[in-house]
Amino acid sequence: MGKNKYFSTKSVFGQLISLLDDSMISTAVKKHNSDRYVKHFKSQDHLFSMVFCCLEKCNSLREVSSGMLGLSGKEETVRINHLPKKSTLSDANKIRKVEFFEEIYNKLLEKYSFVLSDSRVEIALEKKVKIVDSTTISLFKDILKCVGRKSSNGKSKGGIKSHSVINADEKVPNLVWFTAATTHDHQFLEKLKCDENTVYIFDKGYNDYKAFEHFTQQKTGFVTRIKENAKYELTQKNTIPEKIHSGVLSDQIIEVEVDKEGTKGKLKLRKIKYYDREYKRTFEFISNLFEFRADTIAALYKIRWQIELLFKQIKQNFPLKYFLGDNENAIKIQIYCVLIVNLLMGVIKKSLKRQWAFSNLVSFCRIHLFNYIHLTKFLESPEKDWELDPKING
């Protein structure tokens, strides 16, 4: 009997979690002591169970527990020693350190950055471009304070805000920080590392003149939008050369007032007015990049919209509507595991020569999660007839 070349000794699930090597997991366990006082359901079992939850888009502990019964007798093939019961997974989500999952995500990003990276932006500008933004995830319980009014019955939902930084050439977050939804965005700017080879791009919700002054002192570039009610003094009007994109309406030098520890100072910034034909809107940007062309600064801000596409991609494809626990620890673990699975799918997508829509790729893996199909071979040529291996046939 012939054997199909598309079959594998590992299930699709096994192939995906093989990207998470044992040394990476054991190092994270030791660093954060995440298996302390644990006899059966170890960190690796917990991680893979949550990866399963994200891939299958499970909405409850029962769905995860019952769904993983399909691995009974096959635990060794997916490196799981203990299939979780509903109560076991609930307890683990409540008490296991979030830092273990954060470490796994960061190590994965470090390991596969060469696959995910597209250095065209960095080469063109000779600087790293990083995009900063946040997204709010509503919670059905008031675990973390949410913005907005309370409902008519006096009850309020909670909300967790995920602040993220992504490299413009990688399209996956490389820094994540969680706060209550009521936390103002600009507080996240303190977390950013400054150096002269980096440009940060963020929306006007992050406007903070003290932070802008700090960026300028550290020779770190930034591009953002100016607030409608911003107060400033116009000091210079720059001439717009003919070779500049016609969407640039004005290029000015302004000064804003910075109130720092009781003393007031002036900060020089560049303000560019730009008409975007695609959106039929006029935008006003501020930046400390005085050496860049005005249309380059406008183009840099347009790159920022890809982080919003990332948030949309994550929310549409993975379980962030329902959480497996009603406590902050469980919520953060689930979000980190969603980011881990999103990164794994990104690695698979980038390693393929054939173009796949991200949602179609996730759907395929979800449908065939326990099937023994060679994932990358099948994805490269899904329409091709399943050829028989001539060595076996002969």
PETAZI-V280077 format. One record per backbone hydrogen bond with DSSP energy under -1.0 kcal/mol. CO is the residue of the C=O (numbers start at 1). NH is the residue of the N-H. Records with the same first field share a line. If there is no record, write none. Layout:
BEGIN
CO=NH  NH
END
This chain:
BEGIN
3=389
4=7
6=374
11=15
12=16
13=17
16=19
17=20
21=25
22=26
23=27
24=28
25=29
26=30
27=31
28=32
29=33  34
33=36
35=38
40=42
42=46
43=47
44=48
45=49
46=50
47=51
48=52
49=53
50=54
51=55
52=56
53=58
60=64
61=65
62=66
63=67
64=68
67=70
68=71
69=72
71=74
75=80
76=79
85=89
86=90
87=91
88=92
89=93
90=94
91=95
92=96
97=100
98=102
99=103
100=104
101=105
102=106
103=107
104=108
105=109
106=110
107=111
108=112
112=116
113=117
119=123
120=124
121=125
122=126
128=199
129=168
130=201
131=166
133=164
135=162
137=160
139=158
141=143
144=159
145=181
151=154
155=151
158=139
159=181
160=137
161=179
162=135
163=177
164=133
165=174  175
166=131
167=170  171
169=118
175=165
177=163
179=161
180=183
184=187
185=188
186=189
187=190
188=191
189=192
195=198
197=128
198=221
199=130
200=223
201=132
203=206
204=207
208=212
209=213
210=214
211=215
212=216
213=217
214=218
215=220
216=219
221=200
223=202
224=286
227=230
233=255
236=253
241=244
245=248
247=275
250=273
251=238
252=271
253=235  236
254=269
255=233
256=267
258=265
260=263
263=260
265=258
267=256
269=254
270=287
271=252
272=285
273=249  250
274=283
276=280  281
281=276
283=274
284=226
285=272
286=224
287=270
288=290
293=297
294=298
295=299
296=300
297=301
298=302
299=303
301=304
302=305
303=306
304=307
305=309
306=310
307=311
308=312
309=313
310=314
311=315
312=316
313=317
314=318
318=320
327=331
328=332
329=333
330=334
331=335
332=336
333=337
334=338
335=339
336=340
337=341
338=342
339=343
340=344
341=345
342=346
343=347
344=348
345=349
346=350
347=351
357=361
358=362
359=363
360=364
361=365
362=366
363=367
364=368
368=371
369=13
371=12  373
372=8
374=378
375=379
376=380
377=381
385=387
387=5
389=393
390=394
END
